[in-house]
Amino acid sequence: MAGRGTVQLRGDEDVILRVENLVQEFPVGRNRVVHAVSDISFDLRKGETLGIVGESGCGKSTTARALVQLPPPTSGRVVLDPGSENEIDLTRLSGNDLRNVRPRLQMIFQDPISSLNPRRRVRDIVSEGLEIWSDGDIGTEGRERVEEVLHAVGIDPAVAASHRPHQFSGGQCQRIPIARALTMNPEILICDEPVSALDVSVQAKILNLLEDMKARYDLSLVFISHDLSVVRNVSDRVVVMYLGKLCEVGGADRLYEAPAHPYTRALLASAPEPARSVGVADAVLGDDLPSPTDPPSGCRFRTRCPLAIDRCASEEPLMQQISEDHFVACHLPFT
Amino acid sequence: MTGRQAPLLSVRDLKVVFPTPIGMVHAVDGVSFDLEAGQSMGIVGESGSGKTVTAKTLMNLLPSYALVDGSVNFDGRDLRSLAAKRKAEKHLWGVEISMVFQDPMTSLNPVKKVGEQIAESVRYHLGQTRTAARRRAGDLLEQVGIPEPGRRLDEYPHQLSGGLRQRVVIAAALACEPRLLIADEPTTSLDVTVQKHILDLLDDLRAERGMSMILITHDLGVVKGRTDEVMVMYAGRTMEEAPTEEIFSQQRHPYTEALIETIPNINSASHTRLVPIPGQPPVTTSSPTGCPFADRCRYATDLCVAQCPPLTPLADDHQVACHTPVGTPAAETALAANAARGHTATGLEIHQSGVPVGAVVDGPGERV
């Protein structure tokens, strides 16, 4: 693929979020358009962690933001509870209707320091969501919820009442946005590079915390990262993105043990400690992604692909199934 | 390390102290190492372990209020006395020793063309003409693998991707043919694919030029297979120093072991529980009586609390500062005793299996 198609979507009832043919384009003047995300589809089951990996500029973060309609995508559907009677297409909502759905999806960003207001006390930051939804006074129940969540993420509620973000270390700081997201009792937590600003020893604590919170609060996670080892560790299913398209989708272990797309293989071979499923010869990528304003024809990966043939330039590969829960968009997949 | 020839760089008992409102912070607390010509060394540790302060001392970039003690010898010259004279040796730093910083965006001047930024040091240090310096800048860009170097010379940093920017920073650092290159987290802000290219590039350049290199990182994976030797720092001290392979195959210090365990492995199944290092690195406002890592160490004994272990050689080229080095009977006894009583000598609770409790669910000690 980097190609299109929807065979990777699962039809069952457990799916809590389905993204269909999502397109996000940004005009940049002189009639030019950045094709940030081009026709991608994936779904998330209840209780599952979906990892999204790819290089900077591949559209990971744009996808995450399009899920919460920040901003709404150019086209495509983002459906909550697909197939049920409560099915909601977020892209069709606006104003109050959208606002009412938003608490169900919460986000955590990369840099904990810049996503927290330095002048506010931690408790106020964490309870703000509840305040907004209760016209100011969150009541006893709300205060209990805040206490409980703070406790769950490992922050002493007494300290949170009086301390501001700068009084916490970087690792402790990343617990605050997690607590803030959890107070709203979300069903889906979208984590955009939640550990990439952290030291390795702190990273392990936050990843374990996310796993614990997922179990405790019955969450489904969308986890975005450029770190392949981290993504494998937290994910049940992994999506590999390249220049706004999907390359490969599959169960985490399956995808890492038998990567089928040349791009996935190149990524796995470039890691500081390469995955054992690929060889040195797979690490072939040049430096740079092509410009998303003028993406290559056919398969978008062909300009950096060691296997590219003429067909790759003329025809965009369709997503195809190669084994159970393993899908790849490539004319020449490794199998 | 023992050296058939005199080492290029020799650091002895380096101490750097910063006066701060909370007291005298010992950022580097007695670090010694040698680096031979053409050799590369990795310095690894968490944030605040003193890696960058060590590098800045070598580059003479410490703020004037920092109190420095110990000796730093580069090619037979005492850098600390040269630093005191400042102007006399303006052609040492940036020429013979140069440095690549972490963030290529903030280490390049955003309003100056990249060609000028590279040519600047050539003109200043080597006294070349504008035209010659520009030609040299073009050559350097080519050497670091930037396509179309002629065109890139006239571009501004914002027109380049992160990977290209870091290549420009490396080109500038190499401009005067340094004998020692210090790379401080050179790939931390970059993608894995770009990271691999930059690390490969540094390797190649080092081999080609016979340059020595110090590679500083918090990620042990980065030094694996790339440096000759690794020094693990913690709380401003050297915890372990060994050939890179040995650090991974038979690390002796519990801190090194913990650092390796805490990184998710790309080859382990998903949802493998990670083992974080409990607690946080200390801010050392006084020289500790015991081992600085004792609070977070599953092997800690009463001796560790009472007495700070000196850096001692275990084998050729392998030094460790620990009373109970991993893999020795002393460590096994200590761990068994700690597991049996449920906590270490410092009160860190540990499971029967020897895994610290705080590593699984954060204990109150972790809270602010």
Interface residues (C-beta under 8 A of the other chain):
Chain A: E55 S56 G154 I155 D156 V159 H163 Q167 F168 S169 G170 G171 Q172 D199 V200 S201 V202 Q203 A204 K205 L207 N208 L209 E211 D212 H226 D227 L228 S229 V230 R232 N233 V234 S235 D236 A252 D253 Y256 A266 L267 L268 S270 A271 P272 E273 P274 A275 R276 A283 L285 D287 D288 L289
Chain B: E46 S47 G145 S161 G162 G163 L164 D191 V192 T193 V194 Q195 K196 H197 H218 D219 L220 G221 V222 K224 A258 L259 T262 I263 P264 N265 I266 N267 S268 A269 S270 H271 T272 R273 L274 V275 P276 I277 Q280 V360 V361 D362 P364 E366 R367 V368
